[in-house]
Amino acid sequence: MNKGKIILAYSGGLDTSVILKWLIEKGYEVIAYVADVGQDDDFEEVKKKALKVGASKVFIKDLREEFVSDYIFPALKANAVYENQYLLGTALARPLIAKHQIGIAEQEKAEIVSHGATGKGNDQVRFELSYYALNPKIKILSPWKTQEFLDQFKGRTDMLAYAKKQNIPVKATASKPYSEDDNLMHISHEAGILEDPKYKAEKDMFTKMVAPQDAPDKETHLEIHFKDGLPVKVINRDDNRLYSKPLELFMFLNKVGGQNGIGLLDMVENRFVGIKSRGVYETPAGTILLKAHMDIEGIAMDREVMRLRNMLSPVFSELVYNGFWFSPEMDFLRAAIDKSQEFIDGIVYLTLYKGNVIIDGRESPSSLYDKELSSMDIEGGFDQKDSSGFIKINAIRLMAHNAIIRKKGKVL
């Protein structure tokens, strides 16, 4: 009995391979959709595997350029960092993946979409909110929230046994100590042995970068050019090579950043569903670009605009993390942030060295920095005597507040 077509977001890993076969057994025609967002996979092998397991079709979409230009760079303009640390690598990829999954569903006249995200994590929310936003009539079959699936698969051991029984080729073993999510922005490591928050992530875990202490004892010198808050050119000042296309400059920064041990993060974060989670992240290019972008803003952004934008950045980050990329509030924030970036132009000069991004200098045609105004050695443009009135005006409310305190007999 054919229950209809399902478009499954397929990675080729254990979970989605088992889900693919399980859905077929339940009577669905399953079309596998593989999104290339920069993960280190052999996509032809992934396609062969999906067809072997039983997919009626396999779509492989190269989304790398779109990922950098339309998702990573807008987050960079917002200085988006979740809980002051996480650069949102996984969260930024999910709405892009969902967007093209919905597109394939419309193309193939499929009424159902599916994914392999669990009922405890953030990704289920990110995928499903995006699905509904893009197609309110779409039906979602989420196996990890289906009782029949949960009864059959209590955990990884059951899935490995099923894969063996069904002759599904999987690289995973019962002893694999953690799970990973890889894309252009980062690779994350979580679960398994990392669920112990005091367990130290070992160096052999890292794939996008070397451990900072193992990076070469040699500096790498770069300049990053910005226009309207976006990186438009990166020059390696050691060999004068230039990278100007979004994908190529991002891939170069990932490579050179990884070689210098840039971008390691180990944190415990708060998932949207209310559970704390420990993750280890490698984000070389994102870390470099964020540091450079914040620096060029320092010379080219008005103080009050920066103050307001900095109030919006954590809100933007939470919306991304929680899965609200396709939302009216995100549209509003992106418009405001784009406005804040109109004069963020210039060059940042920096050095990479053993896990550190060291700013060497910056210049901007939109510079608000006035050497004569700032200088302690040059008189001009600012009468220092005016500061007395400025201080007195700002002291009025402080004096009034402390007068009330004294009336109550309290001492500061």
C-alpha positions as CSV (number, residue, x, y, z in Angstrom):
1,M,0.0,0.0,0.0
2,N,1.5,3.3,-1.1
3,K,0.9,6.0,1.6
4,G,2.4,8.7,-0.6
5,K,5.7,10.5,-1.3
6,I,8.0,11.7,1.4
7,I,11.0,14.0,0.9
8,L,13.5,12.9,3.5
9,A,16.4,15.2,4.4
10,Y,19.1,12.5,4.1
11,S,22.7,12.7,5.3
12,G,23.9,9.1,4.6
13,G,24.5,8.5,8.3
14,L,23.1,5.8,10.5
15,D,19.9,7.7,11.6
16,T,18.7,8.8,8.3
17,S,19.6,5.6,6.6
18,V,17.6,3.6,9.1
19,I,14.7,6.1,8.8
20,L,14.8,5.8,5.0
21,K,14.4,2.0,5.2
22,W,11.8,2.2,8.0
23,L,9.6,4.7,6.0
24,I,9.8,2.4,3.0
25,E,8.7,-0.5,5.1
26,K,5.8,1.5,6.3
27,G,4.5,2.0,2.8
28,Y,5.9,5.3,1.7
29,E,7.8,6.2,-1.5
30,V,10.8,8.0,-0.2
31,I,12.8,10.6,-2.2
32,A,16.2,11.3,-0.6
33,Y,17.4,14.9,-0.5
34,V,21.0,15.6,0.3
35,A,22.1,19.2,1.0
36,D,25.7,20.0,0.3
37,V,26.4,22.8,2.8
38,G,30.2,22.1,2.8
39,Q,30.4,18.9,4.8
40,D,33.3,16.6,4.1
41,D,31.3,13.8,2.3
42,D,31.5,11.8,-0.9
43,F,28.1,12.7,-2.3
44,E,28.2,10.1,-5.1
45,E,28.7,7.5,-2.4
46,V,25.8,9.0,-0.4
47,K,23.6,8.8,-3.5
48,K,24.5,5.2,-4.2
49,K,23.8,4.3,-0.6
50,A,20.3,6.0,-0.6
51,L,19.4,4.2,-3.8
52,K,20.6,0.9,-2.4
53,V,18.6,1.3,0.8
54,G,15.5,1.9,-1.4
55,A,15.0,5.6,-2.3
56,S,13.1,6.1,-5.5
57,K,15.1,9.2,-6.3
58,V,18.0,11.2,-4.9
59,F,18.5,14.9,-5.1
60,I,21.9,16.4,-4.3
61,K,21.9,20.2,-4.0
62,D,25.1,22.2,-3.8
63,L,24.1,25.0,-1.5
64,R,27.5,26.2,-0.4
65,E,27.5,29.6,-2.2
66,E,24.0,30.4,-1.0
67,F,24.9,29.3,2.5
68,V,27.8,31.8,2.7
69,S,26.1,34.7,0.9
70,D,22.6,34.5,2.3
71,Y,23.0,33.0,5.7
72,I,26.5,33.2,7.1
73,F,27.2,36.7,5.9
74,P,23.9,38.2,7.3
75,A,24.7,36.6,10.6
76,L,28.2,38.2,10.5
77,K,26.7,41.6,9.8
78,A,24.6,41.1,13.0
79,N,27.7,39.9,15.0
80,A,25.5,37.0,15.8
81,V,26.8,34.9,18.8
82,Y,24.5,32.8,20.9
83,E,25.0,33.0,24.6
84,N,28.1,35.1,24.0
85,Q,30.1,32.2,22.5
86,Y,28.4,30.0,19.9
87,L,28.7,31.2,16.2
88,L,25.5,29.3,15.2
89,G,27.0,27.0,12.5
90,T,24.4,24.3,12.7
91,A,21.5,26.7,13.3
92,L,22.3,28.8,10.2
93,A,22.3,25.8,7.9
94,R,19.0,24.4,8.9
95,P,16.6,27.0,7.3
96,L,18.6,26.8,4.0
97,I,18.3,23.0,4.0
98,A,14.6,23.2,4.8
99,K,14.0,25.8,2.1
100,H,15.3,23.5,-0.7
101,Q,13.5,20.5,0.8
102,I,10.2,22.3,0.5
103,G,11.1,23.3,-3.0
104,I,11.7,19.6,-4.0
105,A,8.4,18.6,-2.3
106,E,6.6,21.1,-4.5
107,Q,8.5,20.0,-7.6
108,E,7.7,16.3,-6.9
109,K,4.2,16.9,-5.7
110,A,5.0,15.4,-2.3
111,E,2.7,16.3,0.6
112,I,5.1,15.0,3.3
113,V,8.6,15.9,4.4
114,S,10.7,14.1,7.0
115,H,14.0,14.6,8.8
116,G,16.2,12.7,11.3
117,A,16.4,15.1,14.1
118,T,15.5,13.8,17.6
119,G,12.7,15.0,19.8
120,K,15.2,16.4,22.4
121,G,17.3,18.7,20.2
122,N,17.1,22.1,18.5
123,D,17.1,20.8,14.9
124,Q,13.6,19.4,15.0
125,V,12.4,22.9,15.8
126,R,14.5,24.6,13.2
127,F,13.4,22.2,10.4
128,E,9.8,22.1,11.3
129,L,9.3,25.9,11.9
130,S,10.9,26.5,8.5
131,Y,8.7,23.9,6.8
132,Y,5.5,25.4,8.1
133,A,6.7,29.0,7.4
134,L,7.5,28.1,3.8
135,N,4.5,25.8,3.2
136,P,1.7,26.0,5.8
137,K,0.0,23.0,4.2
138,I,3.0,20.7,4.4
139,K,2.7,17.5,6.5
140,I,5.7,16.4,8.6
141,L,6.6,12.9,9.6
142,S,9.2,13.1,12.3
143,P,10.1,9.5,13.2
144,W,11.8,10.4,16.5
145,K,8.5,11.8,17.7
146,T,6.5,8.7,16.4
147,Q,5.6,6.2,19.1
148,E,6.0,3.2,16.7
149,F,9.5,4.3,15.8
150,L,10.4,4.9,19.5
151,D,9.1,1.5,20.5
152,Q,11.3,-0.1,17.9
153,F,14.5,2.0,18.4
154,K,15.4,2.6,22.0
155,G,18.9,3.8,21.0
156,R,21.9,3.5,18.9
157,T,22.4,-0.3,19.5
158,D,18.9,-1.0,18.1
159,M,19.6,1.1,15.0
160,L,22.9,-0.7,14.3
161,A,21.2,-4.1,14.7
162,Y,18.4,-3.0,12.3
163,A,21.0,-1.7,9.8
164,K,22.8,-5.0,9.9
165,K,19.6,-7.0,9.5
166,Q,18.5,-4.8,6.5
167,N,22.0,-4.9,5.0
168,I,22.3,-1.1,5.3
169,P,26.0,-0.1,5.0
170,V,26.9,2.2,7.9
171,K,30.3,3.6,9.0
172,A,29.1,4.0,12.6
173,T,29.8,1.5,15.2
174,A,28.4,0.9,18.7
175,S,31.7,2.3,20.1
176,K,31.6,5.6,18.3
177,P,32.1,8.1,21.2
178,Y,30.3,11.2,19.9
179,S,28.2,12.6,17.1
180,E,29.1,15.4,14.6
181,D,27.5,17.9,12.4
182,D,29.7,19.3,9.7
183,N,29.2,22.3,7.3
184,L,31.2,25.3,5.9
185,M,30.7,27.3,9.1
186,H,31.8,24.8,11.6
187,I,31.9,21.2,12.8
188,S,30.2,20.4,16.1
189,H,30.9,17.5,18.4
190,E,28.4,16.4,21.0
191,A,26.7,13.5,22.8
192,G,28.4,10.3,23.8
193,I,31.5,10.8,25.9
194,L,31.0,14.6,25.6
195,E,27.9,14.4,27.7
196,D,30.2,14.4,30.7
197,P,30.8,18.2,30.9
198,K,34.2,17.7,32.6
199,Y,35.5,15.4,29.9
200,K,38.3,17.1,27.9
201,A,38.0,17.0,24.2
202,E,41.1,15.3,22.8
203,K,43.1,16.7,19.9
204,D,42.3,13.7,17.7
205,M,38.7,14.9,17.6
206,F,39.5,18.1,15.6
207,T,39.0,18.0,11.9
208,K,38.8,21.6,10.7
209,M,41.7,22.8,12.8
210,V,44.8,21.8,14.7
211,A,44.9,22.3,18.5
212,P,46.2,25.8,19.2
213,Q,49.3,24.5,21.0
214,D,50.1,22.4,17.9
215,A,49.8,25.2,15.4
216,P,53.1,26.3,13.7
217,D,55.3,28.8,15.6
218,K,54.9,31.2,12.7
219,E,52.6,34.2,12.1
220,T,50.1,34.5,9.2
221,H,49.3,38.0,8.1
222,L,46.0,38.9,6.4
223,E,44.0,41.9,5.3
224,I,40.2,41.7,5.1
225,H,38.3,44.3,3.0
226,F,34.7,45.2,4.0
227,K,31.9,46.9,2.0
228,D,28.6,47.6,3.7
229,G,29.6,45.3,6.5
230,L,30.4,42.3,4.2
231,P,33.8,40.8,3.5
232,V,34.5,41.4,-0.2
233,K,38.2,40.6,-0.4
234,V,40.8,38.7,1.6
235,I,44.5,39.1,0.9
236,N,47.2,36.8,2.3
237,R,50.0,39.4,2.9
238,D,52.6,36.6,3.1
239,D,52.2,35.5,-0.5
240,N,49.9,38.3,-1.9
241,R,47.2,35.8,-3.0
242,L,43.8,37.4,-3.2
243,Y,40.3,35.9,-2.6
244,S,37.2,37.8,-3.5
245,K,34.3,35.5,-4.1
246,P,32.2,34.7,-1.0
247,L,32.7,31.0,-1.1
248,E,36.4,31.0,-2.0
249,L,37.4,33.6,0.6
250,F,35.4,31.7,3.3
251,M,37.1,28.4,2.3
252,F,40.5,30.1,2.4
253,L,39.9,31.5,5.9
254,N,38.7,28.1,7.0
255,K,41.9,26.6,5.8
256,V,44.4,29.2,7.1
257,G,42.4,29.6,10.3
258,G,42.4,25.9,10.9
259,Q,46.2,25.7,10.2
260,N,46.7,28.3,12.9
261,G,44.4,26.7,15.5
262,I,41.7,29.3,15.3
263,G,38.1,28.8,16.3
264,L,37.9,26.2,19.1
265,L,35.0,26.5,21.5
266,D,33.9,24.1,24.3
267,M,30.7,25.2,26.0
268,V,27.5,24.2,27.8
269,E,24.5,25.9,26.1
270,N,20.8,26.1,26.6
271,R,18.7,24.4,24.0
272,F,15.4,26.0,23.0
273,V,13.5,22.9,24.3
274,G,14.9,23.6,27.8
275,I,17.7,21.1,28.1
276,K,21.3,22.0,28.6
277,S,23.8,20.6,26.1
278,R,27.5,20.4,25.9
279,G,29.1,21.0,22.5
280,V,32.7,21.3,21.1
281,Y,32.9,23.5,18.0
282,E,35.5,24.3,15.4
283,T,34.8,27.5,13.6
284,P,37.9,28.9,11.9
285,A,36.6,31.3,9.2
286,G,33.7,32.5,11.3
287,T,35.9,33.4,14.2
288,I,38.3,35.4,12.1
289,L,35.6,37.3,10.2
290,L,33.7,38.1,13.4
291,K,36.8,39.6,15.0
292,A,37.6,41.6,11.9
293,H,34.0,42.8,11.4
294,M,33.7,44.0,15.0
295,D,37.0,45.9,14.6
296,I,36.0,47.7,11.4
297,E,32.7,48.7,13.1
298,G,34.7,50.4,15.8
299,I,36.1,53.0,13.5
300,A,33.2,53.3,11.1
301,M,30.0,52.9,13.1
302,D,28.3,55.7,15.0
303,R,28.2,55.2,18.8
304,E,24.4,55.3,19.2
305,V,23.8,53.1,16.2
306,M,26.3,50.6,17.6
307,R,24.5,50.7,21.0
308,L,21.2,50.0,19.4
309,R,22.6,47.3,17.0
310,N,24.3,45.6,20.0
311,M,20.9,45.4,21.7
312,L,19.5,43.6,18.6
313,S,22.4,41.2,18.1
314,P,21.5,38.8,20.9
315,V,17.9,38.8,19.8
316,F,19.0,38.0,16.2
317,S,21.1,35.2,17.6
318,E,18.3,33.7,19.6
319,L,16.0,33.8,16.6
320,V,18.5,31.9,14.5
321,Y,19.3,29.4,17.3
322,N,15.6,28.8,18.0
323,G,14.6,28.3,14.3
324,F,12.8,31.6,13.5
325,W,14.8,32.5,10.4
326,F,11.6,32.8,8.3
327,S,9.7,35.0,10.6
328,P,8.4,38.6,10.6
329,E,10.6,39.6,13.5
330,M,13.7,38.3,11.6
331,D,12.7,40.3,8.6
332,F,12.5,43.4,10.8
333,L,15.8,42.8,12.4
334,R,17.6,42.1,9.2
335,A,16.3,45.4,7.7
336,A,17.5,47.3,10.8
337,I,20.9,45.5,10.7
338,D,21.4,46.2,7.0
339,K,20.8,49.9,7.7
340,S,23.4,49.9,10.4
341,Q,26.0,48.5,7.9
342,E,25.7,51.1,5.2
343,F,29.0,52.8,6.1
344,I,30.9,49.8,7.4
345,D,33.7,49.9,4.8
346,G,37.4,49.5,5.0
347,I,40.3,47.2,5.7
348,V,41.3,45.3,8.8
349,Y,44.9,44.1,9.1
350,L,45.4,41.1,11.3
351,T,47.7,38.3,12.4
352,L,46.9,34.7,13.1
353,Y,49.1,32.9,15.6
354,K,48.5,29.8,17.7
355,G,44.7,30.1,18.2
356,N,44.8,33.9,18.3
357,V,43.3,36.5,16.0
358,I,45.5,39.6,16.6
359,I,44.3,42.9,15.1
360,D,47.2,45.0,13.8
361,G,45.3,48.0,12.4
362,R,42.5,49.2,10.3
363,E,41.5,52.0,7.9
364,S,38.1,53.1,6.6
365,P,36.9,55.7,4.1
366,S,33.9,56.1,6.4
367,S,36.1,56.6,9.5
368,L,34.6,58.5,12.4
369,Y,37.9,58.6,14.1
370,D,39.5,62.1,14.3
371,K,43.2,62.0,15.4
372,E,43.2,65.6,16.4
373,L,40.0,65.3,18.5
374,S,41.4,62.1,20.2
375,S,45.0,63.2,20.6
376,M,46.3,64.2,24.0
377,D,49.2,65.9,22.2
378,I,47.3,68.0,19.6
379,E,45.1,70.9,20.5
380,G,42.3,71.5,18.1
381,G,38.6,70.9,17.4
382,F,37.7,70.3,21.0
383,D,37.9,72.8,23.9
384,Q,38.8,70.8,26.9
385,K,37.3,73.4,29.2
386,D,33.8,72.4,27.8
387,S,34.1,69.1,29.6
388,S,33.4,70.8,32.9
389,G,29.8,71.6,31.9
390,F,29.4,68.2,30.4
391,I,30.3,66.5,33.6
392,K,28.1,68.8,35.7
393,I,25.1,68.1,33.6
394,N,25.6,64.4,33.8
395,A,26.1,64.7,37.6
396,I,22.7,66.3,38.2
397,R,20.8,63.1,38.6
398,L,23.6,61.5,40.6
399,M,23.5,64.3,43.1
400,A,19.7,64.1,43.4
401,H,19.8,60.4,44.0
402,N,22.4,60.6,46.7
403,A,20.6,63.5,48.4
404,I,17.6,61.1,48.9
405,I,19.9,58.4,50.2
406,R,21.3,60.8,52.8
407,K,17.8,61.9,53.9
408,K,17.1,58.2,54.7
409,G,20.3,58.1,56.7
410,K,22.0,55.6,54.5
411,V,25.6,55.8,53.5
412,L,27.0,54.8,50.1
